[in-house]
């Protein structure tokens, strides 16, 4: 096994991921847990981090690079924001040092859009962008990063020009648990009704104003015609994703292709949604992107 | 005091309302409680009804007319649906008798739109329509009935031609309680920030696809610029109502005026929203409308 050069951490609101990384940016070991910012704010960020470092036998002087909500005001140490238009290189330069720690621990800043008509913030996705596109990318990209709070970013010449957040994932969760649709979706099996998903993507994309009517139809359809919980869940998912795509694709798509940064089931769902709308996609794995971004940051900060 | 001719009940999912009514349709007494269908399904519909009848000293042979969720499959006695195009007169004819009760108790049916592409159902609002418009109305109306599940109905010559449900009220409740916006809204005082409400109605009406981005901006705005919880709440409310109006007003408005059937704070909010979009409104009080509808039904059924 190669020697570890640093540890890389993606510390989200509700998830924690750590990689032990060698000098070439290759992951030697990985840890995942649900000790995100919310949990760590109670148990202590240093404690959570140290337990995972110990579990991968990290030496006591191994440096650590962190992105995500650990840098929020309610996180470990506030890492501030780089303002738009935000050169991705400025992310590297904006890392803050966690004080009073025996090892060298740095937290990367987020990006803020201080536009009173369209204020927005991201923390963690800027590191995915850095990893997916590189900070000196000459080309232009429209990047879709799905999730609890999906981000769409216009990136030009290594600079985030504009971005927008959509509450797609969080609304899916709240609506499927906390509204009348919870009954329609209860017991949905894993198998997908892809027709229901595709139809809903198209319907919400074409008539976004109808979104909350499309959602209620899930309930009405079950009452009047029956219907499987899986179809109900995919209709909810397709409606919310179709609504997001209606906004995200309202602008020109550079080179006719959206850059999709996503992993697993979410990547498959969004690819299917873009395919349904006949929009070309360049897919980049989100896990690989964030690790690549953290590695670029580590290489720049510690000149390895 | 005049003699009671019947009791009229509006029995919703989470609310119960009863009026003691004289032969001229005037309310002699009123009861309100939160013993809606959900609560009554546990404690017993007959028990809940009898307790309120006893509280207003209703004679044991007083007949009762009921509309709303008491007629749902999971309610007291299923009252079925009148299918669209639904003559409001058919509501009267479709009342079902609650069996094995010593007094004459009737539950009015709902309306179903059995269109596989746009299935929809209502229970209770059909009685508001009956009261607001009458079953032999010659004119044409676009009716907006705001609530947990807002209904928009096209009514022509006393017949509900089409209708659509929007989950506006339920989404307001779920989003304000169960998402990241709960922090932004927490502690919102009663006073309204009308500018934030109006701006949000316009923004969502103009670009409905941006709705979930408009919602996240509530959070971003507080992080970057501060902002009062009241403004956050009115932004959420305005965004959801603006989205609903974008769909509801996409069709022609007969006689250039929407018929708004609503009460209290909701009536004021929707009037402000329509005013912001320069759409004329005819306002009808929802409480009066449902009582008038129940009274029409009682008069037709018991020939008073």
Interface residues (C-beta under 8 A of the other chain):
Chain A: X73 X112 X113 X114 X116 X118 X119 X120 X121 X149 X164 X165 X166 X167 X168 X170 X171 X173 X174 X175 X177 X178 X179 X180 X207 X208 X209 X210 X211 X212 X213 X215 X216 X217 X219 X220 X221 X223 X224 X225 X240 X243 X244 X246 X247 X250
Chain B: X73 X112 X113 X114 X116 X118 X119 X120 X121 X149 X164 X165 X166 X167 X168 X170 X171 X173 X174 X175 X177 X178 X179 X180 X207 X208 X209 X210 X211 X212 X213 X215 X216 X217 X219 X220 X221 X223 X224 X225 X240 X243 X244 X246 X247 X250
